[in-house]
Every structure is written in structure tokens, then in C-alpha cells.
Amino acid sequence: MAMLIGLVAGSVCFWLSELKYRLPYDDALDAFDLHGIAGIIGALLTGVVAVSAHPWYTQLGIQALSLIVTIAWSAVWTFIILWCIQKWYGLRVSPQAELEGLDAHEHGEQLPY
């Protein structure tokens, strides 16, 4: 069953990583569409296959509720952390640094061409 869950999650994540180029959001590392969505799919499908004392749909509801709580918890703490960083340091680099490229501006890296 784990291979089936991985196949489903991997297929959906591949499709989402391709769809990303058509949608207006910036996720250079594919963090959400790969890790976030794969985790959500894996948690939900675990509720379907890990049936013990409850019928599968009851466990699926428990898994969905746990996902909602986890996503809310993560969103609140992410907002708090980003708010603090914005107040202390700022979240964006200068327009000049964007034009230079962050490797050169932030790390001093230069390509040999």
C-alpha cells in the first residue's frame, strides 16, 4: 500500500510542479507543491489504508481534521515568524540586488564568464 500511496502522491506532485509555471506564484524550490501536497496526500491516504477499529471513512475524517489543525498551526507560526523577520530585517532585497543576482550580491559568487 505504501508504494500505491507514493505513486499517487508522486503523480499529483509531478503534475503540480508542471502547473506551477502557468500559475502566478513563486516557489523556486518546489517546497509546497512537492513536500506540502505530498504530505497532505500521504496523510489522507494513510487514513484510508490504516483501518483498525474505525471504518475507513471515520479514520479519513480524523486524518483530515489533523491536517486542518496542522495547516492552521503552521500558517499561524509562519505568519508570526515572517512578521518578526520583516520588522527586524525585511523580507526583500533591494531592487539593485535583484538585478545583480542574489548569488553575486549576497554571497559574492561570480560565474567565470
Secondary structure, 3 states (H helix, E strand, C coil): CHHHHHHHHHHHHHHHHHHHHHCCCCCCCCHHHHHHHHHHHHHHHHHHHCCCCCCHHHHHHHHHHHHHHHHHHHHHHHHHHHHHHHHHCCCCCCHHHHHHCHHHHHHCCCCCC
